[in-house]
Amino acid sequence: MRVQGWRNILADYVAGAARAPYQPGIADCALFAAGAVDAITGSDHRRVWAGRYRCVTGGQRILRQTGHADVAALVAAHLPEVPVAYARPGDLAALAGADGPALGVVQGEGIYVLTPAGLATVPLLTALRAFRVG
């Protein structure tokens, strides 16, 4: 369930995330997406993962150890999947990334994605999968 005022809370969260330098295990695509879920629902999933890895490979190793093939599989274990065309603002999207799926936050016809180069926006229809938040 989405909290009252979630749009403003999410906008503030995204603005803050845009100022944080990319750092696996601290500020990366997966933790960015988890933070968005927290902003929208008040349910913090970052605490389970934050600080447990220092590189993408380390994060992937932890995912496999917990029974998830990748970050998209982790999200699919917790959120219902919806067709990409039906994703709405605040939902999560999985995109093709250099090291496997990357996660972003739907913001209409685009997706916010936290990358090593900073916050970027990509077209919604480039998503491979989408997941309903709240």
C-alpha positions as CSV (number, residue, x, y, z in Angstrom):
1,M,0.0,0.0,0.0
2,R,1.3,3.4,-0.9
3,V,1.6,6.0,1.9
4,Q,-0.2,9.3,1.7
5,G,1.9,11.9,-0.1
6,W,4.1,9.2,-1.7
7,R,4.7,11.3,-4.9
8,N,6.3,14.1,-3.0
9,I,8.3,11.7,-0.8
10,L,9.5,9.8,-3.9
11,A,10.4,13.1,-5.7
12,D,12.5,14.2,-2.7
13,Y,14.1,10.7,-2.5
14,V,15.1,10.8,-6.2
15,A,16.5,14.3,-5.9
16,G,18.7,13.2,-3.0
17,A,19.8,10.0,-4.8
18,A,20.8,12.1,-7.8
19,R,23.3,13.9,-5.6
20,A,24.9,10.8,-4.1
21,P,27.9,9.3,-5.9
22,Y,27.4,5.8,-7.3
23,Q,28.9,3.2,-5.0
24,P,28.0,-0.5,-5.0
25,G,26.6,-1.6,-1.7
26,I,25.8,2.0,-0.7
27,A,24.2,3.8,-3.7
28,D,23.6,1.5,-6.7
29,C,20.6,0.6,-8.9
30,A,19.3,-2.1,-6.6
31,L,19.5,0.0,-3.4
32,F,18.1,3.0,-5.3
33,A,15.1,0.9,-6.3
34,A,14.7,-0.4,-2.7
35,G,14.9,3.2,-1.4
36,A,12.1,4.1,-3.8
37,V,10.0,1.3,-2.4
38,D,10.6,2.6,1.1
39,A,9.7,6.1,0.0
40,I,6.4,4.9,-1.5
41,T,5.4,2.3,1.0
42,G,7.4,3.0,4.2
43,S,8.8,-0.6,4.0
44,D,12.6,-0.5,4.1
45,H,14.3,-3.4,2.2
46,R,17.7,-1.6,2.0
47,R,18.8,-2.5,5.5
48,V,19.1,-6.2,4.5
49,W,21.5,-5.5,1.6
50,A,23.2,-2.1,2.2
51,G,26.9,-2.4,3.1
52,R,27.1,-6.1,2.5
53,Y,29.0,-5.8,-0.7
54,R,31.5,-3.4,-2.3
55,C,31.4,-4.3,-6.0
56,V,28.8,-5.6,-8.4
57,T,30.3,-9.1,-8.4
58,G,30.0,-9.2,-4.6
59,G,26.4,-8.2,-4.8
60,Q,25.7,-10.8,-7.4
61,R,27.4,-13.5,-5.2
62,I,25.1,-12.6,-2.3
63,L,22.1,-12.7,-4.5
64,R,23.0,-16.2,-5.6
65,Q,23.7,-17.3,-2.0
66,T,20.2,-16.2,-1.1
67,G,18.6,-18.1,-4.0
68,H,18.1,-15.3,-6.5
69,A,19.6,-15.4,-10.0
70,D,19.8,-11.6,-10.2
71,V,18.2,-8.4,-8.9
72,A,15.1,-8.9,-11.1
73,A,14.6,-12.3,-9.6
74,L,14.9,-10.8,-6.1
75,V,12.3,-8.2,-6.9
76,A,10.0,-10.8,-8.5
77,A,10.1,-12.7,-5.3
78,H,8.6,-9.7,-3.4
79,L,6.5,-7.7,-5.9
80,P,3.9,-8.7,-8.5
81,E,5.1,-8.5,-12.1
82,V,3.0,-6.4,-14.5
83,P,3.3,-5.9,-18.2
84,V,5.8,-3.1,-18.9
85,A,3.2,-1.1,-20.8
86,Y,1.1,-1.0,-17.6
87,A,3.8,0.1,-15.3
88,R,2.8,3.3,-13.5
89,P,4.9,5.9,-11.6
90,G,6.6,4.5,-8.6
91,D,6.7,0.9,-10.0
92,L,10.1,-0.8,-10.5
93,A,11.5,-1.8,-13.8
94,A,14.3,-4.2,-14.8
95,L,16.5,-3.2,-17.7
96,A,19.4,-4.8,-19.5
97,G,22.6,-3.8,-17.9
98,A,26.3,-4.4,-18.5
99,D,26.5,-6.9,-15.6
100,G,23.0,-8.3,-15.9
101,P,19.6,-6.8,-15.1
102,A,19.6,-3.3,-13.6
103,L,16.7,-1.8,-11.6
104,G,15.0,1.6,-12.1
105,V,12.0,3.5,-10.9
106,V,9.2,4.2,-13.4
107,Q,8.3,7.9,-13.6
108,G,5.7,7.9,-16.4
109,E,7.0,7.2,-19.9
110,G,10.6,7.0,-18.6
111,I,12.5,5.2,-15.9
112,Y,15.0,6.8,-13.4
113,V,18.1,4.7,-13.3
114,L,21.1,5.2,-11.0
115,T,24.3,4.5,-12.9
116,P,28.0,5.0,-12.3
117,A,27.6,8.2,-14.3
118,G,24.8,9.5,-12.1
119,L,21.0,9.5,-12.4
120,A,19.7,8.9,-15.9
121,T,16.3,8.5,-17.5
122,V,15.6,5.9,-20.1
123,P,12.4,5.2,-22.1
124,L,9.9,2.9,-20.3
125,L,9.6,0.6,-23.2
126,T,13.3,-0.3,-22.9
127,A,12.4,-2.2,-19.7
128,L,12.5,-6.0,-19.8
129,R,10.2,-6.4,-16.8
130,A,8.1,-4.3,-14.5
131,F,6.9,-4.8,-10.9
132,R,4.0,-3.2,-9.1
133,V,4.9,-1.2,-5.9
134,G,2.1,-0.9,-3.4
